[in-house]
Amino acid sequence: MNISIELAEKLLKINAIKLSPKNPFTWASGMRSPIYCDNRITLSHPEVRTLIKNAFAQECKSLGKLDVIIGVATAGIPHGALLADVLGLPFAYVRSKAKAHGRQNQIEGEILEGQKALVIEDLISTGGSSLQAVDIIREEKVDVVAVGAIFDYGFELSKKNFNTKNCAYFSLSNYVTLLEKAEEIDFISPSEKLILNDWNKDPQSWYEKNF
């Protein structure tokens, strides 16, 4: 089975991704959404976290030489560390803000000028947090080869943001694949799929138009 399809099904079945087109969730940003994704749940399921770890390792084969894996706090840390262990590479992570005490680090772990890094995220929505981490890493003169995520909503805004920063990215699974699989295994009806597609096309105003 295609890894994107297999992972989408597993994320649904362990409730790492929940779909509720008729009773939307409220994200931390305040946006109302028919989908909620919490990939931290995958860590409690050895089969799923191993699938993710191995899928990331497979993707790395096409990226060329890598010197370090860097996770984005907090959800990208465990998956990045698991991948670094598989590849036998150093691991570091980036905080959302510098510590208020001690050495006031924003990057934890050792990275060196000139190294080539893969940055690991759990989820890409607009790309904001990922690209903030990329900027911090680039300030240390480390070459970010790409950002890799478990799941990607496929927003046009995220594509634009990554292009603006001249940063490559990939995801192991994505929103389009998720909806196809969800309908196939009767997680959603065809009418619910239409609602979920409409949200993805215009997430900012979707709630006001439909509720």
C-alpha positions as MATLAB code, in Angstrom:
seq = 'MNISIELAEKLLKINAIKLSPKNPFTWASGMRSPIYCDNRITLSHPEVRTLIKNAFAQECKSLGKLDVIIGVATAGIPHGALLADVLGLPFAYVRSKAKAHGRQNQIEGEILEGQKALVIEDLISTGGSSLQAVDIIREEKVDVVAVGAIFDYGFELSKKNFNTKNCAYFSLSNYVTLLEKAEEIDFISPSEKLILNDWNKDPQSWYEKNF';
ca = [
       0.000    0.000    0.000;
       1.143    3.559   -0.744;
       2.653    5.056    2.434;
       0.507    8.201    2.231;
      -2.684    6.139    2.065;
      -1.578    3.670    4.735;
      -0.608    6.426    7.137;
      -3.836    8.370    6.518;
      -5.865    5.310    7.470;
      -3.837    4.687   10.613;
      -4.084    8.332   11.714;
      -7.853    8.099   11.420;
      -8.115    4.775   13.223;
      -6.051    5.869   16.249;
      -7.886    9.219   16.383;
      -4.757   11.249   15.748;
      -6.897   12.944   13.119;
     -10.561   13.606   13.848;
     -13.108   14.770   11.276;
     -16.241   16.612   12.352;
     -17.712   18.554    9.423;
     -21.007   19.301   11.210;
     -19.563   20.252   14.611;
     -16.287   22.081   13.906;
     -13.345   22.263   16.259;
     -11.802   25.539   17.411;
      -8.049   25.745   16.820;
      -5.690   27.599   19.156;
      -5.634   30.412   16.591;
      -9.406   30.777   16.985;
     -10.151   29.441   13.509;
     -13.081   27.012   13.271;
     -12.216   23.796   11.471;
     -13.856   20.439   10.637;
     -10.565   18.637   11.234;
      -8.335   18.302   14.273;
      -4.882   16.747   14.029;
      -2.812   15.653   17.038;
       0.095   13.546   15.843;
       1.439   13.229   19.392;
      -1.010   10.352   19.731;
       1.097    8.350   17.253;
       3.800    8.038   19.901;
       1.499    5.816   21.969;
       1.133    3.388   19.063;
       4.433    1.604   18.315;
       3.285    0.315   14.923;
       2.336    3.800   13.753;
       5.402    5.606   15.091;
       7.597    2.936   13.478;
       5.790    3.429   10.164;
       6.423    7.176   10.426;
      10.063    6.731   11.406;
      10.768    4.368    8.523;
       8.858    6.507    6.032;
      10.933    9.542    6.974;
      14.094    7.455    6.594;
      12.983    6.369    3.120;
      12.363    9.995    2.111;
      15.864   10.904    3.271;
      17.363    8.704    0.561;
      16.369   11.280   -2.056;
      17.705   14.272   -0.124;
      21.414   13.577   -0.488;
      23.901   13.994    2.331;
      22.491   14.986    5.723;
      24.564   15.902    8.760;
      21.923   16.524   11.408;
      18.200   16.099   12.089;
      16.500   19.043   13.793;
      13.058   18.807   15.397;
      10.646   21.692   15.867;
       9.368   21.974   19.445;
       7.413   20.389   20.699;
       5.694   17.807   18.522;
       8.553   17.484   16.033;
      11.057   16.536   18.730;
      10.227   12.854   19.321;
       9.802   11.982   15.661;
      12.998   13.817   14.775;
      14.889   11.981   17.504;
      13.538    8.617   16.329;
      14.633    9.395   12.767;
      18.088   10.552   13.855;
      18.510    7.258   15.689;
      17.578    5.244   12.584;
      20.014    7.232   10.452;
      22.774    7.355   13.070;
      22.863   11.153   12.887;
      23.116   13.911   15.509;
      19.867   15.442   16.731;
      18.950   18.929   17.896;
      15.738   20.872   18.307;
      14.467   24.426   18.019;
      12.403   26.114   20.703;
       9.588   28.514   19.774;
      11.396   31.101   21.898;
      14.674   31.272   23.747;
      14.871   30.031   27.334;
      14.519   32.772   29.914;
      17.335   31.370   32.050;
      20.733   29.701   31.787;
      22.354   30.166   28.390;
      19.026   31.325   26.930;
      19.291   28.796   24.118;
      16.745   28.654   21.349;
      18.489   25.704   19.705;
      19.135   22.750   21.983;
      21.850   20.323   20.961;
      24.917   20.890   18.813;
      24.738   22.147   15.246;
      27.730   23.345   13.251;
      28.209   25.922   10.543;
      28.013   24.375    7.086;
      26.056   21.300    8.131;
      23.130   20.078    6.038;
      19.960   19.625    8.086;
      16.549   18.052    7.706;
      13.939   19.779    9.875;
      11.121   17.591   11.234;
       7.615   18.865   12.035;
       4.519   16.910   12.969;
       2.118   19.047   10.947;
       2.189   21.799    8.316;
      -0.753   24.194    8.140;
       0.392   27.657    7.039;
       4.068   26.778    7.498;
       4.578   29.599    9.980;
       6.150   27.686   12.870;
       8.256   25.540   10.533;
       9.668   28.532    8.692;
      10.335   30.390   11.939;
      12.514   27.430   12.918;
      14.182   27.459    9.492;
      15.097   31.130    9.933;
      16.648   30.422   13.338;
      18.672   27.508   11.949;
      19.839   29.500    8.947;
      21.100   32.222   11.273;
      23.608   29.619   12.500;
      24.778   29.166    8.877;
      23.335   25.672    8.680;
      21.873   24.602    5.326;
      18.253   23.471    5.656;
      17.844   20.858    2.936;
      14.108   20.493    3.554;
      11.327   20.445    6.121;
       9.594   17.072    6.532;
       6.180   16.676    8.190;
       3.910   13.782    9.078;
       0.833   15.526    7.672;
       0.119   18.544    5.482;
      -3.221   20.346    5.034;
      -2.181   21.397    1.539;
      -3.113   25.060    1.947;
      -2.100   27.342   -0.909;
      -0.801   29.765    1.723;
       1.726   27.225    3.005;
       3.000   26.594   -0.535;
       3.417   30.337   -1.014;
       5.185   30.770    2.330;
       7.691   27.986    1.660;
       8.364   29.330   -1.838;
       8.945   32.806   -0.429;
      11.559   31.397    1.960;
      13.082   29.243   -0.808;
      12.647   26.186    1.372;
      11.744   22.697    0.146;
       9.265   20.627    2.114;
       7.438   17.310    1.988;
       4.869   15.393    4.002;
       4.270   11.694    4.535;
       0.519   12.094    4.100;
      -1.850   14.911    3.203;
      -5.396   16.219    3.315;
      -6.495   15.042   -0.137;
      -5.324   11.482    0.529;
      -6.959   11.561    3.957;
     -10.379   12.490    2.584;
     -10.215    9.829   -0.121;
      -9.368    7.155    2.439;
     -11.888    8.435    4.974;
     -14.698    8.123    2.436;
     -13.490    4.692    1.306;
     -13.583    3.242    4.824;
     -16.849    5.028    5.722;
     -15.409    7.511    8.203;
     -17.267   10.195    6.249;
     -20.121   10.297    3.739;
     -19.822   11.802    0.226;
     -21.742   14.883    1.418;
     -19.383   15.314    4.381;
     -16.432   15.010    2.026;
     -17.797   17.954    0.030;
     -17.976   20.036    3.216;
     -14.397   19.098    4.117;
     -13.199   19.979    0.606;
     -14.898   23.380    0.831;
     -13.089   24.120    4.095;
      -9.715   23.294    2.584;
     -10.309   25.704   -0.307;
     -11.190   28.649    1.949;
     -10.451   27.845    5.615;
     -10.569   31.444    6.826;
     -14.169   32.184    5.824;
     -15.596   28.651    5.674;
     -17.281   28.772    9.089;
     -19.002   32.133    8.478;
     -20.350   30.886    5.143;
     -21.728   27.625    6.478;
     -22.838   28.142   10.097;
];
